[in-house]
Every structure is written in structure tokens, then in C-alpha cells.
Amino acid sequence: MARYLEKYRAIFSAVAFAEMNEHETALELSGLGYGMRKKVADLKQYLQRVFAATAFTDVACHDMAVEMLKEPGVKARETRSFSRFLEEVGLQGVRFQYVVARI
């Protein structure tokens, strides 16, 4: 029980420092390892991109917002569709219908 109490004290101390924009000190006090610190830093960068994209969307700059949301260093995947598949196998123009069946 004492171990959990110490952990809670460390976390709440870290929260106090984080609220004062002392993020490095907060991470040290929290007792998080390097792996978790990296995840926290990555999450922070992701949230900054999301909020920036939201601001661009608010002023009708949708293309810029989409660019902001792209992961840096990640190659975009080509969007695939069934129509595109039919085209690639030489069956473009063939009519098809999606059906959902309960089993």
C-alpha cells in the first residue's frame, strides 16, 4: 500500500510541475522510463498537429489541414477500392453489387 501511495505522490507532484510548464521536471518526478517519455513526447507532437489542423479548418483551409495531419516520414498509402481492383484485372465497367448476409 505504501508503494502505491508513493506512486500517487510522484504523479501528483509531476502534474503540478506540468501545469507550470516544467515538463522535463514533471517527467522526471513521474518516474516514467525513457520509452514512456518518448510516447508522451510523440503524443504531444501529434496533438499539436491536430490542433493546428483544426485551426486551419476553422478558416476554410482544408488542404492545409490535411497536410498538417500527415505523419512525418510516413509514405502515404494509395487508397484502394473494389472499382480500382476491377480496373486492374481488366474488368472495368462490370456492374457489381455489395451484399451483406447474416449468418
DSSP file (Angstrom, degrees, kcal/mol; ACC not computed):
  #  RESIDUE AA STRUCTURE BP1 BP2  ACC     N-H-->O    O-->H-N    N-H-->O    O-->H-N    TCO  KAPPA ALPHA  PHI   PSI    X-CA   Y-CA   Z-CA
    1    1 A M     >        0   0    0      0, 0.0     4,-2.0     0, 0.0     5,-0.1   0.000 360.0 360.0 360.0 -38.5    0.0    0.0    0.0
    2    2 A A  H  >  +     0   0    0      1,-0.2     4,-2.2     2,-0.2     5,-0.2   0.850 360.0  57.4 -63.8 -33.3    2.9    2.4    0.8
    3    3 A R  H  > S+     0   0    0      2,-0.2     4,-2.0     1,-0.2    -1,-0.2   0.912 107.3  46.7 -64.4 -42.7    4.3    1.8   -2.7
    4    4 A Y  H  > S+     0   0    0      2,-0.2     4,-2.6     1,-0.2    -1,-0.2   0.890 109.9  53.9 -66.3 -38.6    1.0    2.9   -4.3
    5    5 A L  H  X S+     0   0    0     -4,-2.0     4,-2.3     1,-0.2    -2,-0.2   0.910 108.9  48.6 -62.0 -42.3    0.9    6.0   -2.1
    6    6 A E  H  X S+     0   0    0     -4,-2.2     4,-2.5     2,-0.2    -1,-0.2   0.901 110.7  51.2 -63.6 -40.7    4.4    6.9   -3.2
    7    7 A K  H  X S+     0   0    0     -4,-2.0     4,-2.4     2,-0.2    -2,-0.2   0.919 110.1  48.8 -63.9 -43.7    3.5    6.5   -6.8
    8    8 A Y  H  X S+     0   0    0     -4,-2.6     4,-2.7     2,-0.2     5,-0.2   0.900 110.8  50.9 -63.2 -40.4    0.4    8.7   -6.4
    9    9 A R  H  X S+     0   0    0     -4,-2.3     4,-2.3     2,-0.2    -2,-0.2   0.926 110.9  48.9 -61.9 -43.8    2.5   11.4   -4.7
   10   10 A A  H  X S+     0   0    0     -4,-2.5     4,-2.2     2,-0.2    -2,-0.2   0.914 112.6  47.8 -62.5 -42.8    5.1   11.3   -7.5
   11   11 A I  H  X S+     0   0    0     -4,-2.4     4,-2.3     2,-0.2    -2,-0.2   0.929 112.9  46.8 -66.0 -45.1    2.3   11.5  -10.2
   12   12 A F  H  X S+     0   0    0     -4,-2.7     4,-1.8     2,-0.2    -1,-0.2   0.844 111.8  51.4 -69.3 -31.4    0.6   14.4   -8.5
   13   13 A S  H  X S+     0   0    0     -4,-2.3     4,-1.9    -5,-0.2    -1,-0.2   0.912 110.2  50.1 -65.3 -41.6    3.9   16.2   -8.0
   14   14 A A  H  X S+     0   0    0     -4,-2.2     4,-2.6     1,-0.2    -2,-0.2   0.893 107.5  53.7 -63.3 -39.4    4.6   15.7  -11.6
   15   15 A V  H  X S+     0   0    0     -4,-2.3     4,-2.3     2,-0.2    -1,-0.2   0.908 106.2  52.8 -61.4 -42.2    1.2   17.1  -12.5
   16   16 A A  H  X S+     0   0    0     -4,-1.8     4,-0.8     1,-0.2    -1,-0.2   0.918 112.1  44.8 -60.9 -43.3    1.9   20.3  -10.5
   17   17 A F  H ><>S+     0   0    0     -4,-1.9     5,-2.6     1,-0.2     3,-0.5   0.883 110.9  54.0 -68.6 -36.9    5.1   20.8  -12.4
   18   18 A A  H ><5S+     0   0    0     -4,-2.6     3,-1.8     1,-0.2    -2,-0.2   0.887 104.0  55.5 -64.2 -37.6    3.5   20.1  -15.7
   19   19 A E  H 3<5S+     0   0    0     -4,-2.3    -1,-0.2     1,-0.3    -2,-0.2   0.757 105.7  52.6 -65.6 -23.8    0.8   22.7  -15.0
   20   20 A M  T <<5S-     0   0    0     -4,-0.8    -1,-0.3    -3,-0.5    -2,-0.2   0.197 122.5-108.5 -94.5  15.8    3.7   25.2  -14.5
   21   21 A N  T < 5S+     0   0    0     -3,-1.8     2,-0.8     1,-0.2    -3,-0.2   0.742  81.0 131.6  62.9  26.5    5.1   24.2  -18.0
   22   22 A E     >< +     0   0    0     -5,-2.6     4,-2.2     1,-0.2    -1,-0.2  -0.608  23.4 159.6-101.0  68.6    8.1   22.4  -16.3
   23   23 A H  H  >  +     0   0    0     -2,-0.8     4,-2.5     1,-0.2    -1,-0.2   0.869  66.1  51.2 -66.6 -41.0    7.6   19.4  -18.5
   24   24 A E  H  > S+     0   0    0      2,-0.2     4,-2.1     1,-0.2    -1,-0.2   0.932 112.7  46.5 -63.2 -44.7   11.1   17.8  -18.1
   25   25 A T  H  > S+     0   0    0      1,-0.2     4,-2.6     2,-0.2    -1,-0.2   0.903 111.1  53.4 -62.5 -40.6   10.9   18.1  -14.3
   26   26 A A  H  X S+     0   0    0     -4,-2.2     4,-1.9     1,-0.2    -2,-0.2   0.916 108.6  48.9 -61.0 -43.7    7.4   16.6  -14.4
   27   27 A L  H  X>S+     0   0    0     -4,-2.5     5,-0.9     2,-0.2     4,-0.7   0.887 111.6  49.5 -64.8 -38.3    8.6   13.6  -16.4
   28   28 A E  H ><5S+     0   0    0     -4,-2.1     3,-0.8     1,-0.2    -2,-0.2   0.925 112.8  46.7 -65.2 -43.9   11.5   13.0  -14.0
   29   29 A L  H 3<5S+     0   0    0     -4,-2.6    -2,-0.2     1,-0.2    -1,-0.2   0.815 103.0  64.1 -67.8 -30.0    9.2   13.2  -11.0
   30   30 A S  H 3<5S-     0   0    0     -4,-1.9    -1,-0.2    -5,-0.2    -2,-0.2   0.738 101.0-131.9 -68.7 -21.0    6.7   10.9  -12.6
   31   31 A G  T <<5 +     0   0    0     -3,-0.8     2,-0.2    -4,-0.7    -3,-0.1   0.660  49.3 156.9  78.8  15.1    9.1    8.0  -12.6
   32   32 A L      < -     0   0    0     -5,-0.9    -1,-0.3     1,-0.1    -2,-0.1  -0.514  38.9-124.3 -74.8 141.5    8.4    7.2  -16.2
   33   33 A G     >  -     0   0    0     -2,-0.2     4,-2.2     1,-0.1     5,-0.2  -0.183  31.8 -93.8 -75.7 175.4   11.0    5.3  -18.2
   34   34 A Y  H  > S+     0   0    0      1,-0.2     4,-2.5     2,-0.2     5,-0.2   0.888 123.2  55.9 -60.4 -41.1   12.5    6.6  -21.4
   35   35 A G  H  > S+     0   0    0      1,-0.2     4,-1.8     2,-0.2    -1,-0.2   0.907 110.4  44.0 -59.1 -43.6   10.1    4.5  -23.5
   36   36 A M  H  > S+     0   0    0      2,-0.2     4,-2.4     1,-0.2    -1,-0.2   0.872 110.7  54.9 -70.8 -36.2    7.1    6.1  -21.9
   37   37 A R  H  X S+     0   0    0     -4,-2.2     4,-2.6     1,-0.2    -2,-0.2   0.906 107.3  51.0 -61.3 -40.3    8.7    9.6  -22.1
   38   38 A K  H  X S+     0   0    0     -4,-2.5     4,-2.6     2,-0.2    -1,-0.2   0.908 109.6  49.9 -63.5 -41.5    9.1    9.1  -25.9
   39   39 A K  H  X S+     0   0    0     -4,-1.8     4,-2.5     2,-0.2    -2,-0.2   0.904 110.9  49.6 -63.4 -40.5    5.4    8.1  -26.2
   40   40 A V  H  X S+     0   0    0     -4,-2.4     4,-2.3     2,-0.2    -2,-0.2   0.917 112.1  47.8 -64.3 -43.0    4.4   11.2  -24.2
   41   41 A A  H  X S+     0   0    0     -4,-2.6     4,-2.2     2,-0.2    -2,-0.2   0.903 112.4  49.1 -64.8 -41.1    6.6   13.4  -26.5
   42   42 A D  H  X S+     0   0    0     -4,-2.6     4,-2.4     2,-0.2    -2,-0.2   0.903 111.0  50.0 -64.4 -41.0    5.2   11.8  -29.6
   43   43 A L  H  X S+     0   0    0     -4,-2.5     4,-2.8     2,-0.2    -2,-0.2   0.900 108.8  52.7 -63.5 -40.6    1.6   12.3  -28.3
   44   44 A K  H  X S+     0   0    0     -4,-2.3     4,-2.1     1,-0.2    -2,-0.2   0.929 110.8  46.6 -60.9 -45.7    2.4   15.9  -27.6
   45   45 A Q  H  X S+     0   0    0     -4,-2.2     4,-1.9     2,-0.2    -2,-0.2   0.901 112.4  50.7 -64.0 -40.2    3.7   16.5  -31.2
   46   46 A Y  H  X S+     0   0    0     -4,-2.4     4,-2.4     1,-0.2    -2,-0.2   0.933 110.3  48.6 -62.5 -46.1    0.6   14.7  -32.6
   47   47 A L  H  X S+     0   0    0     -4,-2.8     4,-2.6     1,-0.2     5,-0.2   0.867 108.2  54.7 -64.0 -35.7   -1.8   16.8  -30.6
   48   48 A Q  H  X S+     0   0    0     -4,-2.1     4,-2.1    -5,-0.2    -1,-0.2   0.911 109.8  47.2 -63.0 -40.8    0.0   20.0  -31.6
   49   49 A R  H  X S+     0   0    0     -4,-1.9     4,-2.6     2,-0.2    -2,-0.2   0.905 111.9  50.6 -65.7 -40.9   -0.5   18.9  -35.3
   50   50 A V  H  X S+     0   0    0     -4,-2.4     4,-2.2     2,-0.2    -2,-0.2   0.926 112.0  46.2 -63.6 -44.9   -4.2   18.1  -34.7
   51   51 A F  H  X S+     0   0    0     -4,-2.6     4,-1.9     2,-0.2    -1,-0.2   0.879 112.9  50.1 -67.4 -36.7   -4.9   21.4  -33.0
   52   52 A A  H  X S+     0   0    0     -4,-2.1     4,-2.0    -5,-0.2    -2,-0.2   0.917 110.5  50.1 -65.7 -41.9   -3.1   23.3  -35.8
   53   53 A A  H  X S+     0   0    0     -4,-2.6     4,-2.3     1,-0.2    -2,-0.2   0.891 108.0  53.9 -62.8 -38.8   -5.1   21.4  -38.4
   54   54 A T  H  X S+     0   0    0     -4,-2.2     4,-2.1     1,-0.2    -1,-0.2   0.899 106.8  51.6 -61.8 -40.3   -8.3   22.3  -36.6
   55   55 A A  H  X S+     0   0    0     -4,-1.9     4,-0.9     1,-0.2    -1,-0.2   0.906 109.8  49.0 -63.8 -41.3   -7.3   26.0  -36.7
   56   56 A F  H  <>S+     0   0    0     -4,-2.0     5,-2.8     1,-0.2     3,-0.5   0.879 109.9  52.2 -65.7 -36.4   -6.7   25.8  -40.5
   57   57 A T  H ><5S+     0   0    0     -4,-2.3     3,-1.9     1,-0.2    -1,-0.2   0.882 102.2  59.9 -65.4 -37.7  -10.1   24.0  -40.9
   58   58 A D  H 3<5S+     0   0    0     -4,-2.1    -1,-0.2     1,-0.3    -2,-0.2   0.791 107.7  45.1 -61.7 -27.5  -11.8   26.8  -39.0
   59   59 A V  T 3<5S-     0   0    0     -4,-0.9    -1,-0.3    -3,-0.5    -2,-0.2   0.092 122.5-105.0-105.0  22.7  -10.6   29.3  -41.6
   60   60 A A  T < 5S+     0   0    0     -3,-1.9     2,-0.7     1,-0.2    -3,-0.2   0.762  79.7 132.6  64.4  30.5  -11.6   27.1  -44.5
   61   61 A C     >< +     0   0    0     -5,-2.8     4,-1.9     1,-0.2    -1,-0.2  -0.593  20.1 157.4-104.3  68.0   -8.0   26.0  -45.4
   62   62 A H  H  >  +     0   0    0     -2,-0.7     4,-2.3     1,-0.2    -1,-0.2   0.853  66.8  54.7 -66.7 -37.3   -8.9   22.3  -45.7
   63   63 A D  H  > S+     0   0    0      1,-0.2     4,-2.0     2,-0.2    -1,-0.2   0.912 109.5  48.3 -62.7 -41.3   -6.0   21.3  -47.9
   64   64 A M  H  > S+     0   0    0      1,-0.2     4,-2.0     2,-0.2    -1,-0.2   0.884 109.3  53.7 -65.6 -37.6   -3.5   22.8  -45.4
   65   65 A A  H  X S+     0   0    0     -4,-1.9     4,-1.4     2,-0.2    -2,-0.2   0.909 107.6  50.3 -63.0 -42.6   -5.3   21.0  -42.6
   66   66 A V  H  X S+     0   0    0     -4,-2.3     4,-0.7     1,-0.2     3,-0.3   0.909 110.0  50.7 -62.5 -41.8   -5.0   17.6  -44.4
   67   67 A E  H >< S+     0   0    0     -4,-2.0     3,-0.8     1,-0.2    -1,-0.2   0.878 106.7  54.9 -62.6 -37.7   -1.2   18.3  -44.9
   68   68 A M  H 3< S+     0   0    0     -4,-2.0    -1,-0.2     1,-0.2    -2,-0.2   0.829 105.8  53.2 -64.6 -31.2   -0.8   19.1  -41.2
   69   69 A L  H 3< S+     0   0    0     -4,-1.4    -1,-0.2    -3,-0.3    -2,-0.2   0.601  82.1 108.4 -83.8 -10.9   -2.3   15.7  -40.2
   70   70 A K  S << S-     0   0    0     -3,-0.8     3,-0.0    -4,-0.7    -3,-0.0  -0.451  78.8-112.8 -67.9 137.7    0.0   13.6  -42.4
   71   71 A E    >   -     0   0    0     -2,-0.1     3,-1.5     1,-0.1     2,-0.2  -0.529  33.5-115.1 -69.6 130.4    2.5   11.7  -40.4
   72   72 A P  T 3  S+     0   0    0      0, 0.0     3,-0.1     0, 0.0    -1,-0.1  -0.472  97.1  11.0 -68.2 135.5    6.1   13.0  -40.9
   73   73 A G  T 3  S+     0   0    0      1,-0.2     2,-0.5    -2,-0.2    -2,-0.0   0.535  99.7 117.2  78.2   6.0    8.3   10.4  -42.6
   74   74 A V    <   -     0   0    0     -3,-1.5     2,-0.3     3,-0.0    -1,-0.2  -0.932  63.7-131.6-110.9 124.7    5.4    8.1  -43.4
   75   75 A K        -     0   0    0     -2,-0.5     2,-0.1    -3,-0.1    -4,-0.0  -0.557  29.0-114.0 -74.4 131.7    4.7    7.4  -47.1
   76   76 A A        -     0   0    0     -2,-0.3     2,-0.3     1,-0.1    -1,-0.1  -0.411  27.3-127.0 -67.7 137.1    1.0    7.8  -47.9
   77   77 A R        -     0   0    0     -2,-0.1     2,-0.3     1,-0.1    -1,-0.1  -0.607  24.0-111.0 -82.9 144.6   -0.8    4.6  -48.9
   78   78 A E        -     0   0    0     -2,-0.3     2,-0.4     1,-0.1    -1,-0.1  -0.581  33.9-116.3 -73.1 133.4   -2.7    4.6  -52.1
   79   79 A T        -     0   0    0     -2,-0.3     2,-0.3     1,-0.0    -1,-0.1  -0.573  33.4-156.6 -73.0 127.7   -6.4    4.3  -51.5
   80   80 A R        +     0   0    0     -2,-0.4     2,-0.3     4,-0.0     3,-0.1  -0.807  14.4 177.0-107.4 146.8   -7.7    1.1  -52.9
   81   81 A S     >  -     0   0    0     -2,-0.3     4,-2.0     1,-0.1     5,-0.1  -0.937  42.7-112.3-140.9 165.0  -11.3    0.4  -53.9
   82   82 A F  H  > S+     0   0    0     -2,-0.3     4,-2.6     1,-0.2     5,-0.2   0.873 118.4  55.5 -66.9 -36.0  -13.1   -2.5  -55.4
   83   83 A S  H  > S+     0   0    0      1,-0.2     4,-2.0     2,-0.2    -1,-0.2   0.910 107.6  49.2 -61.5 -41.5  -13.7   -0.5  -58.6
   84   84 A R  H  > S+     0   0    0      2,-0.2     4,-2.3     1,-0.2    -1,-0.2   0.890 109.4  52.6 -65.1 -39.1  -10.0    0.1  -58.9
   85   85 A F  H  X S+     0   0    0     -4,-2.0     4,-1.9     2,-0.2    -2,-0.2   0.937 108.3  49.8 -61.0 -47.3   -9.4   -3.7  -58.4
   86   86 A L  H  <>S+     0   0    0     -4,-2.6     5,-3.5     1,-0.2     6,-0.4   0.888 110.7  50.9 -59.9 -38.2  -11.8   -4.5  -61.2
   87   87 A E  H ><5S+     0   0    0     -4,-2.0     3,-1.2     4,-0.3     5,-0.3   0.910 108.4  51.6 -64.0 -42.6  -10.0   -2.0  -63.4
   88   88 A E  H 3<5S+     0   0    0     -4,-2.3    -1,-0.2     1,-0.3    -2,-0.2   0.818 111.0  47.2 -66.4 -31.1   -6.6   -3.5  -62.6
   89   89 A V  T 3<5S-     0   0    0     -4,-1.9    -1,-0.3    -5,-0.1    -2,-0.2   0.290 122.6-103.1 -95.3  11.2   -7.8   -7.0  -63.5
   90   90 A G  T < 5S+     0   0    0     -3,-1.2    -3,-0.2    -5,-0.1    -2,-0.1   0.702  92.3 111.2  83.2  20.4   -9.4   -5.9  -66.8
   91   91 A L    > < +     0   0    0     -5,-3.5     3,-1.8    -6,-0.2    -4,-0.3  -0.016  35.8 149.4-115.5  28.7  -13.0   -5.9  -65.7
   92   92 A Q  T 3   +     0   0    0     -6,-0.4     3,-0.1    -5,-0.3    -8,-0.1  -0.340  66.6  30.0 -62.8 145.5  -13.7   -2.2  -65.7
   93   93 A G  T 3  S+     0   0    0      1,-0.3     2,-0.3   -10,-0.1    -1,-0.3   0.294  84.8 133.0  88.3  -9.6  -17.3   -1.4  -66.5
   94   94 A V    <   -     0   0    0     -3,-1.8    -1,-0.3     1,-0.1     2,-0.2  -0.592  58.1-124.9 -75.2 131.5  -18.6   -4.6  -65.0
   95   95 A R        +     0   0    0     -2,-0.3     2,-0.3    -3,-0.1    -1,-0.1  -0.540  35.5 175.4 -77.2 141.4  -21.5   -4.0  -62.7
   96   96 A F        -     0   0    0     -2,-0.2     2,-0.4     2,-0.0   -13,-0.0  -0.952  16.8-155.0-141.9 162.5  -21.3   -5.3  -59.1
   97   97 A Q        -     0   0    0     -2,-0.3     2,-0.3     2,-0.0    -2,-0.0  -0.997  15.9-131.6-142.3 133.8  -23.3   -5.1  -56.0
   98   98 A Y        -     0   0    0     -2,-0.4     2,-0.4     2,-0.0    -2,-0.0  -0.672  26.5-171.1 -82.8 138.1  -22.3   -5.3  -52.3
   99   99 A V        -     0   0    0     -2,-0.3     2,-0.5     2,-0.0    -2,-0.0  -0.996  13.1-155.9-132.1 136.4  -24.4   -7.7  -50.3
  100  100 A V        -     0   0    0     -2,-0.4     2,-0.4     2,-0.0    -2,-0.0  -0.958  15.5-171.5-111.1 126.7  -24.4   -8.2  -46.5
  101  101 A A        -     0   0    0     -2,-0.5     2,-0.4     2,-0.0    -2,-0.0  -0.962  18.9-134.2-121.7 133.8  -25.7  -11.6  -45.3
  102  102 A R              0   0    0     -2,-0.4    -2,-0.0     1,-0.1     0, 0.0  -0.691 360.0 360.0 -82.6 134.1  -26.4  -12.6  -41.7
  103  103 A I              0   0    0     -2,-0.4    -1,-0.1     0, 0.0    -2,-0.0   0.373 360.0 360.0-114.0 360.0  -25.0  -16.0  -40.9
